Amino acid sequence: MLIVLAATGLVGVLTASTAQAGISAASHGLSADGYFYAARDAYGKGPYCRWSTSDPDWSTCNRSDGIGTIGGMRNRASQIFNNTNKAVIVYWGLNYTGAWRCLPPGKAYDDLSRWGFPPNGDGDGETMDDNISSHKMVARCP
C-alpha cells in the first residue's frame, strides 16, 4: 500500500513487518480505514497492532496483515492512532479499568512518552508510554 502525503510531499510504504511510515503517515490526514493502531515505537516505527473493535486485554494482538501475532502490545505501545469514525478510550488497566484518555476520530499521539494519564483512576499521572492495557471504542469522548 503506497501512502502519499500531499501536504508534506512525503511518500511511505505500509507493510505488516515494518510499519515505518504507515501509522505516522495515517495520522496526517488520510481517510479513515476503520482501525485503531498501536505501534511499539514512537512515530509508527516497529511492530504494530490494529483493531476494528474494543479489546479488554492487549496481551495478544494480530499483526495488521492478519497472519500471526507479535506477542501482544500490553504495556508496550509508544504510539497510538485512531483511524476510525468512533472515539477510542485507552485504559491503564485491563478490562477497561484505571486511568483513561479518549482519542476522537483521527487523533494520534505519535510519542506517548510526552503524554500522561489524567487523574481519573489507578495509574493517574503515569506516562502513557508502555502503560496501556486495553481500549474501548465508543460513539464519542465523554
N, C-alpha and C positions, 0 to 999 in steps of 0.2 A: 504494500500500500504506500503510495507516494503522497507525502504531505507537503503542500506548498503554503507558505505564509506570505500572503500578498503584502501585508503591511511592513514586513521586515525584509522580504526578499530571501528568506531562508528556505531551504528545502531539506527534508529529512525523510528517512525511511523507517517505518514502524515494522519491527519484526518481533516475534514472540521471544526470541533469545536475547535481544539487546535492549529494545525499547529506548534506544539512545535519544531519539527526537520525538517519539510518539506521544508520551503523556505531556511533556512540556510544550510540544507544538500544539496539541489539542487545547491547552489552556490559554491559547492566544487567539481564540475566536473561530475555531472550526465548528461546524454544525454538530448538534448533539447526536451521539451514536447509541444512547441508552445505557451506557455503562458508567460505573463508579470505579476509578482506578486508584491503586496504591502501589508506589514504587519503593524498593528497598533503599535507594539512594536519592538524594535531593536532585531536583531538576529533571526527574524522569529517567535517571540513569539506573542501570542494573535490572535485575529481575523484577517483574511486577505481576499483580493480580488484577482482575477486573470482575465486577459483579453486576448483575442486572436486577437483583433483589437484595433484601436485607440479609445480614449474616450475624448471628449471635456469637460466633466464635471464629476468629481469624486464624486459628491454629493450622488449618489446612485451606488451601485455595487452589483452583485450577489455573494453570497458565492461560494466558489470554488466547492462545490458539486451541485450547481445549484438549490438548494431548498429554496431559500429565499434571503433576503438581510441582511446586517449588518448595514444598515443606512448610508452607504457611507464611503469613505476614503478621501474626500477632506479635506486638511489641517490636516490630522490625521495620515499619514504614517510615520513610523520611520525606515522602512527598505524596499528596493526595489530590485528586482532581475529580470533580463531579461533572461528568459529561452526560447527565440525564436531564429530563424535564421535571424532575422532582427534587425536593430538598433532601439532603443526606445528613443525618446526625451521627457523628463519630463519638464513641464512648471509650473512656479509660478502662472500664471493666468488661468482663464477659457478660453476655445476656443483657446488653443494653443498660448496664449499671455504671454508677460512678459519674465523675465529671464528664461533661459533653460539650461539644461545639457543633454548630449547624453550618452546613455549606449550602447556599442556594444554588440553583442550576447554573452551570458554567463557572463556578468558583473553584480556584485552585490555591493550594498552599504549596508552593514549589520547594520550600525549605522549612520543614516542620521544626527545626531547631530554633527558629525565630518566633515560634508561636507556643503559647501555653494554654492549658485548660482553665476556663474561668472558675470562680468559686461557686460551683453548683453541685458538688458531690465529692466522694472519695477520689483522690487524685488531683483535686483543685490546686492550681498554681504550678503543677508539674509541666514540663515541656511536653508537647505533643509528639516530638521526635522519639521514635521507638517506644511509644506508650499508648497505642490504640489497639483495642482488643475486639471491638465489634462495631457494627454500623446498622442504622435503620433508615430506610427510605420512607419519607413522609410527604404529604401534599405541600407543606410549606414550613419554613422555620418558625418555631414557637416565639 
